[in-house]
Structures are given as structure tokens and as C-alpha cells.
């Protein structure tokens, strides 16, 4: 089965809060589908954090469930004001105030070749 790779960043959050959110999103994504691999990465090797960037590898069928999980996380936390930046080999795009209604559009953008 073809794999899709992308990175997820939270550019509007302070590093400490971004790490907390990244940890929660990692857990959500791993629970959303069996065939997903999520690795935390550091943007700055000089920091002591675990890394607030998530590198994700998953199958195409798992994308919609993973994106729905991400959207549900932000919907449940309206006080969390951050855009979510997605990076694929074809470029970057971001969503602000992500919601479950955005899941299909995000999945389509992640699958673009």
C-alpha cells in the first residue's frame, strides 16, 4: 500500500505549549489508525525539548481518520489559537481554526502528487 509522508508544525505556539500539543496529537494519530508512524522532531537541536514537529508516515486510507482526530483535538480546545502547518514534498499549507469540516480538504491536499 502506498505511503504518504508529511510534517505537522504548530508555528503560533510557544515551544513549551507546542511540545504539549505535539505529544497529545502524536497519541491521537497513533490511536486513529494502525498503520501510522509518528516521530517527534526538533526544529532546533540546541533546545532541550522533545521536539514539537511531528513527522508522519501513513497509508492513504488512514489519512482521513488521522486528520479528523487532529481537527477534533482543536475543536475541543477553542482557547488554543494556533494555525496547523502541514508540509509535504510538494509544499506547505496551513489551516487556522481547524475543524472536522476541514478534514476532507486537508486529506486531499496531503494526497496531491
VEXDREN-11525 format. One record per residue: residue number from 1; residue in three letters; x, y, z of N, C-alpha, C in turn. Coordinates in steps of 0.001 Angstrom, whole numbers. Atoms other than C-alpha are relative to their C-alpha. Example, Ala and Ser with C-alpha at 12.3 -4.5 7.8 and 13.67 -1.06 7.14 Angstrom:
BEGIN
{r 1, "Ala", {890, -1190, 0}, {12300, -4500, 7800}, {900, 1200, 0}} {r 2, "Ser", {-820, -1190, -60}, {13670, -1060, 7140}, {-770, 1090, 730}} 
***
This chain:
BEGIN
{r 1, "Unk", {848, -1172, 0}, {0, 0, 0}, {899, 1243, 0}} {r 2, "Unk", {-787, -1218, 114}, {1304, 3448, -904}, {-26, 797, 1304}} {r 3, "Unk", {-142, -773, -1231}, {2568, 5535, 1983}, {37, 1492, -323}} {r 4, "Unk", {-40, -1455, 90}, {2123, 9283, 2464}, {805, 513, 1182}} {r 5, "Unk", {-830, -597, -1044}, {4615, 11364, 4416}, {-266, 1492, 66}} {r 6, "Unk", {112, -1441, -172}, {4174, 14819, 5876}, {483, 383, 1392}} {r 7, "Unk", {-368, -532, -1307}, {5260, 17022, 8752}, {-1103, 933, 458}} {r 8, "Unk", {997, -868, -598}, {2997, 18914, 11100}, {711, 906, 995}} {r 9, "Unk", {-590, -981, -918}, {4039, 22094, 12898}, {-1098, 891, 574}} {r 10, "Unk", {912, -914, -687}, {2328, 24491, 15290}, {730, 1339, 158}} {r 11, "Unk", {-866, -1175, 1}, {4007, 27788, 14388}, {-405, 1140, 925}} {r 12, "Unk", {461, -1120, -815}, {1892, 30089, 16572}, {175, -211, 1498}} {r 13, "Unk", {-101, 311, -1426}, {2598, 28373, 19894}, {1425, 160, 511}} {r 14, "Unk", {-1302, -2, -658}, {5435, 28926, 22321}, {484, -1446, 72}} {r 15, "Unk", {-591, 1336, 62}, {7810, 25960, 22393}, {-566, -955, 1052}} {r 16, "Unk", {506, 887, -1058}, {6590, 24566, 25735}, {-1419, -480, -312}} {r 17, "Unk", {1373, 383, 318}, {2936, 24626, 24685}, {-43, -859, -1264}} {r 18, "Unk", {-56, 792, 1229}, {3785, 23303, 21207}, {400, -1441, 306}} {r 19, "Unk", {-412, 1352, -384}, {5506, 20320, 22853}, {-1149, -775, 627}} {r 20, "Unk", {1146, 657, -637}, {2423, 19543, 24953}, {-1022, -410, -1059}} {r 21, "Unk", {974, 286, 1055}, {136, 19757, 21922}, {541, -1093, -933}} {r 22, "Unk", {-598, 1019, 878}, {2550, 17725, 19752}, {-87, -1387, 630}} {r 23, "Unk", {93, 1283, -698}, {2612, 14987, 22368}, {-1422, -554, -54}} {r 24, "Unk", {1395, 435, 48}, {-1186, 14861, 22503}, {-402, -417, -1415}} {r 25, "Unk", {340, 339, 1389}, {-1510, 14878, 18704}, {653, -1301, -439}} {r 26, "Unk", {-691, 1259, 323}, {1048, 12078, 18394}, {-828, -1182, 497}} {r 27, "Unk", {802, 1071, -590}, {-1043, 9922, 20711}, {-1320, -185, -758}} {r 28, "Unk", {1268, 59, 738}, {-4275, 10780, 18868}, {196, -672, -1348}} {r 29, "Unk", {-242, 572, 1327}, {-2777, 9917, 15489}, {305, -1491, 75}} {r 30, "Unk", {-351, 1419, -141}, {-1344, 6613, 16695}, {-1220, -842, 361}} {r 31, "Unk", {1227, 715, -341}, {-4751, 5646, 18093}, {-1002, -14, -1143}} {r 32, "Unk", {972, -128, 1093}, {-6610, 6725, 14936}, {139, -1097, -1047}} {r 33, "Unk", {-222, 1014, 1039}, {-5032, 4111, 12663}, {1163, -893, 387}} {r 34, "Unk", {-1063, 955, -320}, {-2868, 1010, 12944}, {1273, 237, -797}} {r 35, "Unk", {-1152, -118, 892}, {-597, 1861, 10047}, {546, 1429, -79}} {r 36, "Unk", {-552, -1351, -45}, {639, 5271, 11161}, {1257, -2, 863}} {r 37, "Unk", {-1240, -177, -751}, {4136, 6154, 12309}, {170, 1497, 244}} {r 38, "Unk", {-155, -1407, -361}, {4612, 9438, 14169}, {1263, 140, 831}} {r 39, "Unk", {-1265, -249, -699}, {8028, 10702, 15248}, {108, 1487, 292}} {r 40, "Unk", {-219, -1410, -356}, {8678, 13910, 17137}, {1399, 408, -424}} {r 41, "Unk", {-1285, -522, 442}, {11457, 16047, 15695}, {213, 1396, 561}} {r 42, "Unk", {-361, -1336, -483}, {13284, 19085, 16965}, {309, 897, -1185}} {r 43, "Unk", {-351, -970, 1030}, {13452, 22179, 14801}, {1342, 652, 306}} {r 44, "Unk", {-1253, -611, -426}, {16387, 23486, 16815}, {745, -1002, 885}} {r 45, "Unk", {-716, 1018, -779}, {18955, 20918, 18001}, {594, 520, 1307}} {r 46, "Unk", {-572, -574, -1230}, {20147, 23319, 20720}, {-984, 32, 1161}} {r 47, "Unk", {989, -39, -1075}, {16902, 23131, 22694}, {-51, -1336, 731}} {r 48, "Unk", {67, 1202, -841}, {16229, 20616, 25465}, {-1351, -719, -111}} {r 49, "Unk", {1333, 584, 105}, {12677, 19771, 24367}, {16, -1303, -801}} {r 50, "Unk", {133, 1268, 730}, {11430, 16523, 22824}, {-209, 225, -1493}} {r 51, "Unk", {281, -315, 1395}, {10513, 18244, 19580}, {-1477, 235, -217}} {r 52, "Unk", {1401, -355, 211}, {7303, 19973, 18564}, {-449, -212, -1436}} {r 53, "Unk", {366, 338, 1373}, {7381, 18959, 14902}, {-271, -1502, -59}} {r 54, "Unk", {337, 1415, 149}, {5700, 15685, 14021}, {245, -431, -1436}} {r 55, "Unk", {-210, 608, 1317}, {6919, 13588, 11088}, {-902, -1223, -57}} {r 56, "Unk", {1024, 1025, 72}, {4103, 11318, 9981}, {117, -801, -1295}} {r 57, "Unk", {54, 897, 1155}, {4075, 8311, 7651}, {-1222, -886, 198}} {r 58, "Unk", {1210, 795, -117}, {777, 6580, 6955}, {-529, -361, -1376}} {r 59, "Unk", {621, 400, 1262}, {-1299, 4881, 4288}, {-1102, 995, -347}} {r 60, "Unk", {1037, -928, 458}, {-3756, 6873, 2216}, {-1337, -207, 723}} {r 61, "Unk", {1282, 175, -687}, {-6828, 5254, 3818}, {-6, 529, 1446}} {r 62, "Unk", {-68, -457, -1388}, {-5621, 6314, 7279}, {-27, 1518, 117}} {r 63, "Unk", {-131, -1460, -73}, {-5248, 9993, 6385}, {-1251, 672, 534}} {r 64, "Unk", {1227, -688, -416}, {-8879, 10998, 6830}, {-260, -185, 1491}} {r 65, "Unk", {211, 243, -1431}, {-9103, 9353, 10282}, {997, 793, 846}} {r 66, "Unk", {-1020, -755, -728}, {-5852, 10968, 11412}, {-337, 1484, 0}} {r 67, "Unk", {333, -1423, 95}, {-6914, 14405, 10164}, {-1244, 319, 823}} {r 68, "Unk", {1189, -204, -840}, {-10314, 14042, 11842}, {393, 63, 1474}} {r 69, "Unk", {-475, -31, -1386}, {-8501, 13291, 15107}, {683, 1314, 342}} {r 70, "Unk", {-664, -1295, -199}, {-6344, 16400, 14734}, {-1051, 1102, 143}} {r 71, "Unk", {1041, -1018, -26}, {-9404, 18526, 13996}, {-826, -63, 1282}} {r 72, "Unk", {786, 161, -1229}, {-11353, 17099, 16937}, {762, 532, 1210}} {r 73, "Unk", {-827, -516, -1098}, {-8455, 17948, 19258}, {-128, 1518, 85}} {r 74, "Unk", {73, -1459, -10}, {-8534, 21603, 18225}, {-1416, 497, 258}} {r 75, "Unk", {1389, -378, -244}, {-12340, 21765, 18253}, {-315, -48, 1499}} {r 76, "Unk", {231, 148, -1440}, {-12318, 20602, 21881}, {775, 1032, 823}} {r 77, "Unk", {-817, -1002, -691}, {-9839, 23371, 22752}, {-78, 1342, -726}} {r 78, "Unk", {165, -1259, 736}, {-11227, 26636, 21364}, {943, 1110, 469}} {r 79, "Unk", {-945, -996, -508}, {-8812, 28612, 23544}, {1391, -158, -612}} {r 80, "Unk", {-1292, 271, 621}, {-5879, 27073, 21649}, {32, 671, -1368}} {r 81, "Unk", {-25, -803, 1227}, {-5180, 29683, 19000}, {1288, -262, -762}} {r 82, "Unk", {-1181, 301, 796}, {-2742, 28157, 16566}, {-405, -473, -1380}} {r 83, "Unk", {177, 602, 1314}, {-2561, 27503, 12898}, {728, -1342, 36}} {r 84, "Unk", {-654, 1292, 139}, {-1572, 23988, 11915}, {627, -10, -1388}} {r 85, "Unk", {-715, -16, 1265}, {1078, 23821, 9231}, {342, -1427, -405}} {r 86, "Unk", {-305, 1311, 564}, {1389, 20745, 7027}, {1057, 195, -1076}} {r 87, "Unk", {-1041, -71, 1014}, {4481, 20138, 4908}, {137, -1362, -671}} {r 88, "Unk", {-206, 1210, 792}, {4693, 17565, 2127}, {1182, 254, -926}} {r 89, "Unk", {-1092, -190, 957}, {7312, 17014, -539}, {-372, 1010, -1078}} {r 90, "Unk", {472, -921, 1034}, {5188, 19268, -2763}, {-230, 1412, 513}} {r 91, "Unk", {178, -1346, -536}, {4981, 22269, -431}, {-644, 11, 1365}} {r 92, "Unk", {609, -201, -1320}, {3405, 23683, 2688}, {-1357, 661, -145}} {r 93, "Unk", {1276, -694, -97}, {-104, 24743, 3581}, {-407, 2, 1463}} {r 94, "Unk", {408, -65, -1405}, {-1737, 25770, 6827}, {-1483, 320, 111}} {r 95, "Unk", {1391, -256, -328}, {-5160, 25968, 8419}, {-38, 674, 1368}} {r 96, "Unk", {221, -654, -1285}, {-6273, 28273, 11209}, {-1394, -403, 460}} {r 97, "Unk", {1296, 425, -551}, {-9126, 27236, 13500}, {-503, -1258, -723}} {r 98, "Unk", {304, 1258, 689}, {-9066, 23741, 12019}, {-1226, -658, 638}} {r 99, "Unk", {1205, 673, -491}, {-12345, 21840, 12308}, {-200, -1300, -762}} {r 100, "Unk", {240, 1260, 706}, {-13663, 18409, 11340}, {-465, 201, -1443}} {r 101, "Unk", {435, -288, 1363}, {-15216, 20014, 8265}, {1160, 211, -968}} {r 102, "Unk", {-1190, -203, 831}, {-11682, 20719, 7000}, {694, -1320, -341}} {r 103, "Unk", {-731, 1274, 115}, {-10653, 17042, 7167}, {144, -472, -1443}} {r 104, "Unk", {-69, 486, 1384}, {-11513, 16135, 3579}, {952, 858, -838}} {r 105, "Unk", {-880, -892, 769}, {-9774, 19206, 2119}, {1466, -213, 372}} {r 106, "Unk", {-1378, 245, -434}, {-6660, 18598, 4213}, {506, -1332, -555}} {r 107, "Unk", {-393, 1322, 516}, {-6586, 14911, 3237}, {300, 82, -1496}} {r 108, "Unk", {-241, -143, 1438}, {-6875, 15831, -447}, {1317, 715, -274}} {r 109, "Unk", {-1250, -730, 191}, {-4015, 18306, -123}, {1209, -865, 354}} {r 110, "Unk", {-1099, 884, -389}, {-1837, 15724, 1647}, {246, -1086, -1048}} {r 111, "Unk", {-121, 1066, 997}, {-2508, 13194, -1117}, {408, 486, -1381}} {r 112, "Unk", {-372, -540, 1311}, {-1686, 15529, -4000}, {1383, -470, -401}} {r 113, "Unk", {-1297, 440, 541}, {1120, 14249, -6169}, {523, 1005, -981}} 
***
